[in-house]
Amino acid sequence: MNDKRTLGPWVRRFLLEHLPDDRNLSRNTQQSYRDALRLLIVFAAGKVRKKADRLLIADIDADLVRVFLRHLEEERGCTISTRNQRLAACHAFAAFVGQRSPEDLAWSAQLRSVEFKRTTRVAVGYLDKHEIDALLAAPDRTTKAGHRDHVLLLFLYNSGARADEAAQLEIGDMTLCGTGSGTLSSVRLKGKGNKVRLCPLWASTVVALRELTRGREDHERVFLSRTAKPLTRFGVHDIVTRHARTATTSVPEMQKKKIGPHTIRHTTATHLLRAGVDINTIRAWLGHVSLDTTNVYAETDLDMKAKALGMCEQNQPTGRKRWRDNPDLLTFLAQL
């Protein structure tokens, strides 16, 4: 069998070479693409009655992909968003093959012609100022674990870091300057696709981080578990959700919100926007590639929309003369 027409080698090159080396995608995105192709291959093998490693490129055509997408929604119960994510992986794979195999250009174009489904955009969830204050006050700072949790929550709010970025943070990634030194304290975060960005730190965050990491080496992780092992992103998520439940006792309306590390990230962006920070600066702050991603915060902030509406509203003055009652204007118009 001609290996060039066999699907397996192309899938391996796509996952092992193209995604990590050419695209520099994050590990989570690579796994998402892998899972999508695995589901598609298992489904296709059942449909054409072949073993998975005997599938040909031509076995997976646009019609089969459409049936596969219906299978995801109707039988696996996937949302439209998940369905579109799986399709995005198929599109990326088809483009990869088409760019490297001219004889498969028609197949690639056919597969990429399968359309995404339109879906309603879910509003971005964020916390108001009194709610984030309640969350920051939730940990018991008299205990070692509570102190760590408070510093973690404060750091997430200050930097807008993702859970994985906070978990991977090393002491050497931080520049903690004293007050009055004239140098801005900052943190270096490694985001998706190993893209690095710098974020400034508040004086209160600097004090808290310095106390948390005192006497430790630069190569050590900043946030450690009770057993002195580095926190994982799942550990970060657990800390945030646990203290969010505690905070609902003082702010009951928080029970209506699903609060996790990304909620704090959304909160950072929204509060920066309300403070008048330029949208492009917020994009760089959060590590977004596209400005369209950051614009979501501007679209969902009702308070900012109300403020903009108030600035546009015009009160009609009473007793003002109409333009046609102005003799000077009428004289000017008559001369034209």
N, C-alpha and C positions, 0 to 999 in steps of 0.2 A: 504493500500500500504506500502511496506517495505521502511522505510525512508532511509535505507542504500543504496538502489538502486535508490532513487530519487536524482536528480541533485541539487536541491535548497540548502539543508543543506550543501553539500560539497562546493558550491560556497560561501556561507556565511562564513564557517570556513576558506576557502582560503583567502578571502578578509579581514575579520575582525581579524583573529588570525595569520595566517601563514605569510602574507606579512609584517604586521607591527611588529610582535613579533619575529618570527623565522628568517625572512630574513632581517628585519630592513631596508626596502626599503624606499626611500623618498616618501613624499606625492604625488608628481607629478607622480612617477612611479606607485604607488598604483592606482591612478586615471586612468592612461593609461591602466593598466591591467583590471580595472573595466569596462572601456568603451569597451575594446575588448570583454570581456565575455558577456556584455550586447548585443552587436551587434550580437554575435554568438547565444545567446539564443533566441533572437527575430527571427533571420533567421531560426534557427532549428525548433522553434515552428510553423512557417509558413509552413515549408517543411513537417513535420510529422503530422501537423494538430492537435496539442495539445495546451493547455494553457501552458504558460511558467512554472508555478509552478507544472505542472504535468509531466514535462519531466523527463525521466530516463537517467541514465548515458549511457546506451547502445544506446539511441536514437542519440547520437552524436558520430558517428564513423568517421574513417579517410576519407571515401569517401565524407561524408557530409562536413567535414572541407575543403576539396579541392574545393568543389562547392562553399562554403562560401568565400574562398580566391579569386576565379574567380569573384564572385559577387562584392567583394571589388574593384577589379581592373577595371572590365568592366562596372559595373553599378554605383558604387559610385565614380569612377574616382580616386581611391587611387594610390599613387606611389608604386613602388616595396618596397621601404624602409618602408612605412606605412604597407603594406601587411605583411612584415616580422616581424614588431613589433607586429601586431595582432597575428601572428602565435607563436611568442615567449611566449605570454601570454597563449595561448592554451597549448603549451608544458609544461610550468611551472605548470599549473593547472593539467594536466594529470599526471605529475610526483608526485605532491602532493597527488593525489588520490591513485596512485599506491603504494606509500610508506606506506599508512595507511590502505589499503584494499587489501589484498593478492589475493582475488578472481577477482580483477580488474587489475591485473598486465598485462594480455594479452591486455586488452583494452588500458591501459596506453602506452604500448610499440607500439601498432598500431598507436595511435594518435601521438606519438612522432616520428614516422617514416616519417611523412609528412615533406617534405624537404623545406628549405628556397630557395628562388630564388636568383640567383647571380645578383648583381647590381654593377655598376661602383661607385667607391668611389669618392665623391665630394671633390675637393681640399679645404683644410682649408684656409679661408680668414683671412688675417692679414694686418696691416698697416705698412708701412715703417716709418723710424724715422721722416722724415719731415712731414709725414701725421699725426702721433700721436701728434707731436708738434703743428700742426695746430688745431687739435681737442682740445688739452689742452688750447690753446689760444682763442678758440671760445667764451667761456662765458664772459659776461661783469662783471668783478670782482669788479667794483665800486658799484654794487648793492648787496643786501643781498642774493638774489636768485642766482645771477651769481657767487658769491663767493662760495656758497654751491655747485653749479654745478661743478666748477673748482676743488674743493677738492674731490668731488665724482669721477670725471674722473681721477684725479691723483691717488686716492686710488685704483681704479679698475686696472689701469696700473701697479702700484707698486705691488699689491698683486695677481693679476690674479683672483680675486674673481668673483664668479657667481653673477648675479643680485640679487638673493634671499639672498645670503650670505651678500651682502652689505646692503640690506634692513633690515635684521635681526640684524645687528651689533649693539651692545650696547657699551656705553662708557667704561664700566668696562672690556670689552674684549680687550682693548688696553693697552699696556705698553709703555708710551711715556716718554722716558728718555731725559734729557738735553745733549747737546754736551759736551764731555769731561768727562762724568760721568763714562765711562768705561763699561756701561751696554747697550746691544743692544736693541733698541726699536723694538717692535713686536706687532702683532695682532693675536688674537685667532679666527679662523673661524670655524663655524660649517657647514660642507658640507652635501652631500647626505648620507642618512642613519645615520644622527647624528654623523658622523665621524668628529673629531676635529683635526685641524692642526694649526701650528704656522707659520707665515710668517714674515720675517724681514721688517722693514720700513726704507725708505730713510730719511735722515735728513730733506729734503724739505717737505716730506709728514708729518713728525712728527710736524713740525712748523705749517703747514696748518690745521692739525687735532686738534692741541692744541688750535689754535685760534677759530676754528669752535665750539668746545665743551666747551669753557671757561665758568665757573660758573654753569655748569650743573651736575646732579647727575649720578652716575655710572649705574643705572638701566635704564636710558633714552637711546633711540635709537640715533645713531650718526647722521643719515641723516633724516631730518624732512621736511615736505611739507611747503608750504606758510602758512598753518593754524596750524603749529606746531604739526601736526600729523605725525607718522612714515611713511616714503615712503614705497610703495609696490614695488615688483619686476617690476610691470608694469610701475610704476612711474620712476624707474631707467632706464628702457628701453626707455621711452619717452624722458628723459633728454639726453641720449646718441644720439638717432636718431635726435633729434632737433638740437643739436650742431654739429652733423656730417653734416647736411644740410648747416649750417652756414659756416663750414670749407671748403666746396667745392668752395666757392667764391675765396679763396686764393689758393686752390689746386684743380683745376678742375678735375683731374684724379680720385679723390675720388668719383665722381659721378658714376663711373662704379662699385663701391663696395657696397655691402649690409652691412651696419655698425650698429652693436648693441653691447650690453654688452659682448656677447660671442666673438665678433671680437676683443675687447680689451684683453680679456683673451687669445685668440690665439696669439695676438701681444706680450703679456708678455712672453709667452712660446718661441716664435720664437726669440725674442731679447735676452732672457737668453741663448738660444742655440747658437746664433751667438757670444755671449760674452764668450763662452767657458765653460759655466756651465754644469756640468755632467747631463746626461739625467735622472738618478735616482733622483738627487736632484730636478730637474724640476718636476718629477712625484710627489714627496712629496710636493713641493711648490703648485702645482695645486690641490692636493688631489685626484689624479687618483689612482684607485685600481690596475689596470693593467698597466705594462710598455708599452704594445702594444698600448694603447690609446695615451700615450705621444710620441711614436715613429712616430705618424702621422706627427708631426711638422718637424721632421728630414727628412721625405720623401718628404714633399712639399716645402721645402725652396730651391729655385733655386740657390740663391747666395751661400749657403753652398755647394751645389752640384758642382757649378762651381769652388769654391775654392778647393774642394777635387780633382777635375779633374786636376786643375793646379798643385797640389802637386804631382800627379801621372805622369804627363807628363814628358817625358824624351827627351832632345835634344841630338841627336847623334853627338859626337865630330868628327870633320873632321881630317883626317890624322892619325887616330889611327891605330896601328898595329893589324892585326888580330891574333888570338891565335895560328893559325897554322904556323905563321911566327916567333914565339918565340922559339928559339933553346932550351932554358932551359926547357920549357914545353914539347917539343917533346922528349927530352932526358928522362924526368921523365916518360912520357907515354910509351916509349919504354922499360923501366925497369919493367913495371907492368906485 
